[in-house]
Amino acid sequence: MVLTATVVGGLVAGAVWGFSKRAFVAYGTVWVLTLAVETAFLVDSSERQKPAYWILAAIFFLVGVALIGVGTWVRGRSEGVP
């Protein structure tokens, strides 16, 4: 779930709003809500205790931030901006 929210959310936010505060707020909100639902309902309680779970979550979040930039670049290319 978090991986899907990372890829789709990052690319869509970047493509729609560009590299702006609005894109980061929208992406961050969707991502945090997805992480909360996944952690509460899908992840075993023993897995939540492991640092690797939280480290991977942080890595996925940073990948999504980078994908906002990719979405912005794709939008620029489709509009003919070099």
mmCIF file of the C-alpha atoms, coordinates in Angstrom:
data_MODEL
# 
_entry.id   MODEL 
# 
loop_
_atom_site.group_PDB 
_atom_site.id 
_atom_site.type_symbol 
_atom_site.label_atom_id 
_atom_site.label_alt_id 
_atom_site.label_comp_id 
_atom_site.label_asym_id 
_atom_site.label_entity_id 
_atom_site.label_seq_id 
_atom_site.pdbx_PDB_ins_code 
_atom_site.Cartn_x 
_atom_site.Cartn_y 
_atom_site.Cartn_z 
_atom_site.occupancy 
_atom_site.B_iso_or_equiv 
_atom_site.pdbx_formal_charge 
_atom_site.auth_seq_id 
_atom_site.auth_comp_id 
_atom_site.auth_asym_id 
_atom_site.auth_atom_id 
_atom_site.pdbx_PDB_model_num 
ATOM 1  C CA . MET A 1 1  ? 0.000  0.000  0.000   1.00 0.00 ? 1  MET A CA 1 
ATOM 2  C CA . VAL A 1 2  ? 2.707  2.468  0.936   1.00 0.00 ? 2  VAL A CA 1 
ATOM 3  C CA . LEU A 1 3  ? 4.728  1.623  -2.163  1.00 0.00 ? 3  LEU A CA 1 
ATOM 4  C CA . THR A 1 4  ? 1.682  2.243  -4.354  1.00 0.00 ? 4  THR A CA 1 
ATOM 5  C CA . ALA A 1 5  ? 0.950  5.533  -2.589  1.00 0.00 ? 5  ALA A CA 1 
ATOM 6  C CA . THR A 1 6  ? 4.588  6.500  -3.047  1.00 0.00 ? 6  THR A CA 1 
ATOM 7  C CA . VAL A 1 7  ? 4.759  5.890  -6.772  1.00 0.00 ? 7  VAL A CA 1 
ATOM 8  C CA . VAL A 1 8  ? 1.290  7.008  -7.782  1.00 0.00 ? 8  VAL A CA 1 
ATOM 9  C CA . GLY A 1 9  ? 1.089  9.881  -5.303  1.00 0.00 ? 9  GLY A CA 1 
ATOM 10 C CA . GLY A 1 10 ? 4.530  11.248 -6.106  1.00 0.00 ? 10 GLY A CA 1 
ATOM 11 C CA . LEU A 1 11 ? 4.118  11.128 -9.862  1.00 0.00 ? 11 LEU A CA 1 
ATOM 12 C CA . VAL A 1 12 ? 0.574  12.503 -9.838  1.00 0.00 ? 12 VAL A CA 1 
ATOM 13 C CA . ALA A 1 13 ? 1.351  15.313 -7.391  1.00 0.00 ? 13 ALA A CA 1 
ATOM 14 C CA . GLY A 1 14 ? 4.374  16.340 -9.448  1.00 0.00 ? 14 GLY A CA 1 
ATOM 15 C CA . ALA A 1 15 ? 2.492  16.175 -12.725 1.00 0.00 ? 15 ALA A CA 1 
ATOM 16 C CA . VAL A 1 16 ? -0.508 18.127 -11.438 1.00 0.00 ? 16 VAL A CA 1 
ATOM 17 C CA . TRP A 1 17 ? 1.071  20.781 -9.212  1.00 0.00 ? 17 TRP A CA 1 
ATOM 18 C CA . GLY A 1 18 ? 4.723  20.734 -10.217 1.00 0.00 ? 18 GLY A CA 1 
ATOM 19 C CA . PHE A 1 19 ? 7.495  21.072 -7.661  1.00 0.00 ? 19 PHE A CA 1 
ATOM 20 C CA . SER A 1 20 ? 5.456  23.226 -5.279  1.00 0.00 ? 20 SER A CA 1 
ATOM 21 C CA . LYS A 1 21 ? 4.349  23.341 -1.672  1.00 0.00 ? 21 LYS A CA 1 
ATOM 22 C CA . ARG A 1 22 ? 0.869  22.164 -2.689  1.00 0.00 ? 22 ARG A CA 1 
ATOM 23 C CA . ALA A 1 23 ? 2.321  19.009 -4.265  1.00 0.00 ? 23 ALA A CA 1 
ATOM 24 C CA . PHE A 1 24 ? 4.309  18.190 -1.125  1.00 0.00 ? 24 PHE A CA 1 
ATOM 25 C CA . VAL A 1 25 ? 1.329  18.788 1.161   1.00 0.00 ? 25 VAL A CA 1 
ATOM 26 C CA . ALA A 1 26 ? -1.001 16.653 -0.977  1.00 0.00 ? 26 ALA A CA 1 
ATOM 27 C CA . TYR A 1 27 ? 1.547  13.854 -1.335  1.00 0.00 ? 27 TYR A CA 1 
ATOM 28 C CA . GLY A 1 28 ? 2.505  13.958 2.346   1.00 0.00 ? 28 GLY A CA 1 
ATOM 29 C CA . THR A 1 29 ? -1.099 13.839 3.497   1.00 0.00 ? 29 THR A CA 1 
ATOM 30 C CA . VAL A 1 30 ? -2.019 10.865 1.318   1.00 0.00 ? 30 VAL A CA 1 
ATOM 31 C CA . TRP A 1 31 ? 1.195  9.060  2.191   1.00 0.00 ? 31 TRP A CA 1 
ATOM 32 C CA . VAL A 1 32 ? 0.845  9.531  5.962   1.00 0.00 ? 32 VAL A CA 1 
ATOM 33 C CA . LEU A 1 33 ? -2.784 8.388  5.919   1.00 0.00 ? 33 LEU A CA 1 
ATOM 34 C CA . THR A 1 34 ? -1.822 5.324  3.891   1.00 0.00 ? 34 THR A CA 1 
ATOM 35 C CA . LEU A 1 35 ? 1.040  4.517  6.275   1.00 0.00 ? 35 LEU A CA 1 
ATOM 36 C CA . ALA A 1 36 ? -1.260 4.864  9.281   1.00 0.00 ? 36 ALA A CA 1 
ATOM 37 C CA . VAL A 1 37 ? -3.880 2.523  7.804   1.00 0.00 ? 37 VAL A CA 1 
ATOM 38 C CA . GLU A 1 38 ? -1.260 -0.003 6.741   1.00 0.00 ? 38 GLU A CA 1 
ATOM 39 C CA . THR A 1 39 ? 0.457  0.071  10.127  1.00 0.00 ? 39 THR A CA 1 
ATOM 40 C CA . ALA A 1 40 ? -2.771 -0.230 12.090  1.00 0.00 ? 40 ALA A CA 1 
ATOM 41 C CA . PHE A 1 41 ? -4.559 -2.885 10.053  1.00 0.00 ? 41 PHE A CA 1 
ATOM 42 C CA . LEU A 1 42 ? -2.144 -4.788 7.836   1.00 0.00 ? 42 LEU A CA 1 
ATOM 43 C CA . VAL A 1 43 ? 1.213  -5.039 9.586   1.00 0.00 ? 43 VAL A CA 1 
ATOM 44 C CA . ASP A 1 44 ? 1.775  -7.603 12.306  1.00 0.00 ? 44 ASP A CA 1 
ATOM 45 C CA . SER A 1 45 ? 2.575  -6.037 15.682  1.00 0.00 ? 45 SER A CA 1 
ATOM 46 C CA . SER A 1 46 ? 5.938  -7.826 15.846  1.00 0.00 ? 46 SER A CA 1 
ATOM 47 C CA . GLU A 1 47 ? 6.948  -6.237 12.529  1.00 0.00 ? 47 GLU A CA 1 
ATOM 48 C CA . ARG A 1 48 ? 6.184  -2.738 13.853  1.00 0.00 ? 48 ARG A CA 1 
ATOM 49 C CA . GLN A 1 49 ? 8.814  -3.213 16.541  1.00 0.00 ? 49 GLN A CA 1 
ATOM 50 C CA . LYS A 1 50 ? 11.591 -3.751 14.014  1.00 0.00 ? 50 LYS A CA 1 
ATOM 51 C CA . PRO A 1 51 ? 13.593 -0.685 12.940  1.00 0.00 ? 51 PRO A CA 1 
ATOM 52 C CA . ALA A 1 52 ? 13.711 -1.976 9.347   1.00 0.00 ? 52 ALA A CA 1 
ATOM 53 C CA . TYR A 1 53 ? 9.963  -1.308 8.964   1.00 0.00 ? 53 TYR A CA 1 
ATOM 54 C CA . TRP A 1 54 ? 10.365 2.367  9.835   1.00 0.00 ? 54 TRP A CA 1 
ATOM 55 C CA . ILE A 1 55 ? 13.588 2.764  7.843   1.00 0.00 ? 55 ILE A CA 1 
ATOM 56 C CA . LEU A 1 56 ? 11.906 1.341  4.734   1.00 0.00 ? 56 LEU A CA 1 
ATOM 57 C CA . ALA A 1 57 ? 8.909  3.617  5.295   1.00 0.00 ? 57 ALA A CA 1 
ATOM 58 C CA . ALA A 1 58 ? 11.247 6.623  5.400   1.00 0.00 ? 58 ALA A CA 1 
ATOM 59 C CA . ILE A 1 59 ? 13.008 5.462  2.229   1.00 0.00 ? 59 ILE A CA 1 
ATOM 60 C CA . PHE A 1 60 ? 9.664  5.070  0.436   1.00 0.00 ? 60 PHE A CA 1 
ATOM 61 C CA . PHE A 1 61 ? 8.689  8.585  1.519   1.00 0.00 ? 61 PHE A CA 1 
ATOM 62 C CA . LEU A 1 62 ? 11.927 10.041 0.125   1.00 0.00 ? 62 LEU A CA 1 
ATOM 63 C CA . VAL A 1 63 ? 11.475 8.126  -3.127  1.00 0.00 ? 63 VAL A CA 1 
ATOM 64 C CA . GLY A 1 64 ? 8.026  9.709  -3.420  1.00 0.00 ? 64 GLY A CA 1 
ATOM 65 C CA . VAL A 1 65 ? 9.510  13.167 -2.919  1.00 0.00 ? 65 VAL A CA 1 
ATOM 66 C CA . ALA A 1 66 ? 11.961 12.420 -5.728  1.00 0.00 ? 66 ALA A CA 1 
ATOM 67 C CA . LEU A 1 67 ? 9.064  11.216 -7.885  1.00 0.00 ? 67 LEU A CA 1 
ATOM 68 C CA . ILE A 1 68 ? 7.394  14.599 -7.459  1.00 0.00 ? 68 ILE A CA 1 
ATOM 69 C CA . GLY A 1 69 ? 10.395 15.971 -9.316  1.00 0.00 ? 69 GLY A CA 1 
ATOM 70 C CA . VAL A 1 70 ? 10.044 13.276 -11.974 1.00 0.00 ? 70 VAL A CA 1 
ATOM 71 C CA . GLY A 1 71 ? 6.353  14.090 -12.384 1.00 0.00 ? 71 GLY A CA 1 
ATOM 72 C CA . THR A 1 72 ? 7.241  17.761 -12.781 1.00 0.00 ? 72 THR A CA 1 
ATOM 73 C CA . TRP A 1 73 ? 9.835  16.878 -15.425 1.00 0.00 ? 73 TRP A CA 1 
ATOM 74 C CA . VAL A 1 74 ? 7.347  14.677 -17.311 1.00 0.00 ? 74 VAL A CA 1 
ATOM 75 C CA . ARG A 1 75 ? 4.788  17.474 -17.251 1.00 0.00 ? 75 ARG A CA 1 
ATOM 76 C CA . GLY A 1 76 ? 7.348  19.917 -18.583 1.00 0.00 ? 76 GLY A CA 1 
ATOM 77 C CA . ARG A 1 77 ? 8.366  17.537 -21.390 1.00 0.00 ? 77 ARG A CA 1 
ATOM 78 C CA . SER A 1 78 ? 4.746  17.008 -22.420 1.00 0.00 ? 78 SER A CA 1 
ATOM 79 C CA . GLU A 1 79 ? 4.202  20.783 -22.547 1.00 0.00 ? 79 GLU A CA 1 
ATOM 80 C CA . GLY A 1 80 ? 7.321  21.238 -24.663 1.00 0.00 ? 80 GLY A CA 1 
ATOM 81 C CA . VAL A 1 81 ? 9.485  22.906 -21.998 1.00 0.00 ? 81 VAL A CA 1 
ATOM 82 C CA . PRO A 1 82 ? 13.143 21.891 -22.430 1.00 0.00 ? 82 PRO A CA 1 
# 
